[in-house]
């Protein structure tokens, strides 16, 4: 099986660099589909480019840190789906897709070799960035 890849939905600038310090904060929202393989990470590609497009000031964005931002729910069962272990890999973010046995706690890695179901909303990752 292949790595599951996220598709960008939108980028929201929470804090622009320079207002208090040199760090910016963006919430990157995305969808994901495919068949999940526990041996592979899921990935969201070209995040700095999408962030630059949201800022529109001509500066180059470099990711400095990432954190889980928003989970969603399975349309079929109402159970939560989220992510953990988000990490920067060049211009992408790798993460582990997780699920829950309740509607609020995302605790377990998504089931291996299982199609990712339709979600009721988008997933989100916070990105700390700088501009140059």
N, C-alpha and C positions, 0 to 999 in steps of 0.2 A: 504494500500500500504506500501511497505517497503522503507527503506532509500536507495537512489541511491548511489552506490559506484564507486569511480574512480579506474581505472586500471593503474598502473605505466607504463609510457613510458620510462623515463630516468631521471637521476639526474645529473646536471651540477654544479660543484663547481665553484662559481664566485670568492670567496675569502676564502683562507684557514685560520684557526685560527693561531695566533702567528706571522703572517707577520707584523701586526701593533698592534693588541690587541688580546684578547682571543676569539673573536667572529669569526665564519665562516659564509659564506653566500652561500646558494645553491638555484638553480632554479630547482624545481621538476615539471616535465612535465607529464601529464596524460590524459587519455581519460575517458569518462563517458557514460554510457548507462542505459537504464531502463525506468520506468515510474516515473515521478517526482511527489512528494507529498509535497505541501507547508507546511504541518504540521510537516514534518521531515526535518532534515538537510541532506545534502549529505556529504559523508565522504571519505577520502583518508587514508587508514590504513598503519601501519608499516613504516612510513616515516623515523624514525631514522635508522632502519635496512637498508633501501635502501640507505640512505646517507652514512652510514658506509661502505657499499659495494662499493660505488663510490669512497670513500677516500682510502680505503684499507690500513689503517695504524694500525689496531688492536685496536684502541681506541673506547670507547663507546660514541655515539653521543646523546646529549640531546637538544631537541628543546627549544628555548627561546622566539621566536616571529615568526609570519607568516604574510604575506601580499599578496594581489592579485598580480599576476605577468604577466599573458598573457591570452588574450581571443582568441576565435576562431570564425568561421562563420558557419552558417547553410548551408549545401550543397544544400538544396532545395530552399531557398530564398535569400541567401547571407547576411542575417542579423546577427549581432554580438551576440554571447553567451559568457558569462563570469561568474564571481563569485564575491561575496561580503561577508563580515562578517566572514572571515576566522578566526578560533580560534583553539588553541591547546586543545586536549582532550587526555591526556596520550600520547600514541604513534600514535595517529591519528590526522587528521586535519578535522574539520567540517566546512562547508560553505553553503551558499545559492546560488543556481544556478540562474543566471539572463539572461535576453534577452533584445533586443532593437527593436525599430521600425525603426531604421536607420542602416546603415552599420558600424557606428563608436561609438555609445554611448550605453553602456550596463547599463540600468537604472531600469528595472522592474523585480521583481521576476518571474521566469519561470512559465508558466501556470500550474495550478494544474491539476493532473490526466492526464497529457499529456506525451506521449512517447517522450523521448529525441531523436531528429533527428540526422542523420549522420552529423558530423562536418567535416570541411575541414582540420582541423589541431588539435593539442593538446592544452589543457588548461595548465596554469602554476601557481604555487604558490612559492613565495620566502620564504625560511626558514632560520632564523638566528639560529645558533647552537653553542654549545660548545663541547669540547672533553675532556674525562678524561681517 
